[in-house]
Amino acid sequence: MSFKLPAIVDESVSASLLTSFQKAAGEHDAITIDASAVTSIGIAGLQVLLQGSRECGESGRGFRIVAVSQSFIEAVTVSGLSNFLPVEG
């Protein structure tokens, strides 16, 4: 299952993402996140991605973040989560 993150990932977007991730994790073997459009992501969005990654890992499902924007990379780096989120390219 693939998800494309919107340009701005704030608290309101994060809540719906968490619900979508949890539903998809129960129905699919892997979740792929496209973060190419992200211009701003808050702590709530990063927490949802971290939780999704953790839950998928615990259940043996794949979780990866691909096509990341520079803004996304900066947010992950500044937050100290670069070692905890499966970011590719």
C-alpha positions in Angstrom: 0.0 0.0 0.0 1.4 3.4 -0.9 0.6 6.8 0.6 1.7 10.2 -0.7 2.1 12.8 2.0 0.7 16.3 1.4 2.9 19.4 1.3 2.0 20.3 4.9 1.7 17.5 7.5 0.3 19.0 10.6 -1.8 17.7 13.5 -5.0 17.4 11.6 -3.3 15.5 8.7 -1.4 13.3 11.2 -4.6 12.0 12.9 -6.1 10.8 9.6 -2.7 9.3 8.5 -2.5 7.2 11.7 -5.9 5.7 11.1 -5.0 5.0 7.4 -1.7 3.4 8.4 -3.3 1.2 11.0 -6.0 0.0 8.5 -3.4 -0.6 5.8 -1.1 -2.5 8.1 -3.9 -4.9 8.8 -4.6 -5.5 5.1 -1.2 -5.3 3.3 2.3 -6.7 3.7 4.0 -3.4 3.3 3.5 0.3 3.5 5.4 2.8 1.3 5.3 6.5 2.0 6.1 9.1 -0.7 7.4 12.2 1.0 8.4 14.1 -2.1 5.8 16.8 -1.8 6.5 17.6 1.9 7.4 21.2 2.5 6.6 21.2 6.3 6.1 18.4 8.7 5.5 18.8 12.4 6.3 16.6 15.4 2.9 15.0 15.2 3.5 13.9 11.7 6.9 12.5 12.5 5.5 10.7 15.5 2.8 9.0 13.3 5.6 7.9 10.9 7.6 6.6 13.7 4.6 4.7 15.2 3.7 3.3 11.8 7.3 2.1 11.3 7.4 0.5 14.7 4.0 -1.2 14.4 4.9 -2.6 11.0 8.2 -3.9 12.2 6.6 -5.6 15.2 4.1 -7.3 12.9 6.6 -8.3 10.3 5.4 -5.9 7.7 7.5 -3.6 5.6 7.5 0.1 6.1 9.6 2.6 4.0 9.7 6.2 3.2 10.8 7.1 -0.4 11.2 10.0 -2.7 11.8 12.4 0.2 12.0 16.2 -0.1 14.8 18.3 1.3 12.3 19.8 3.8 11.4 16.2 5.0 15.1 15.3 5.4 15.8 18.4 7.4 12.8 17.8 9.7 13.9 14.2 10.3 17.5 15.3 10.9 16.6 18.1 13.3 14.2 15.9 15.2 17.0 13.3 15.8 14.9 10.6 14.1 17.1 9.8 11.2 18.3 6.6 12.8 14.7 5.5 13.5 12.8 6.1 10.3 13.4 4.0 7.2 14.1 6.8 4.7 15.3 5.9 1.2 16.7 8.4 -1.3 
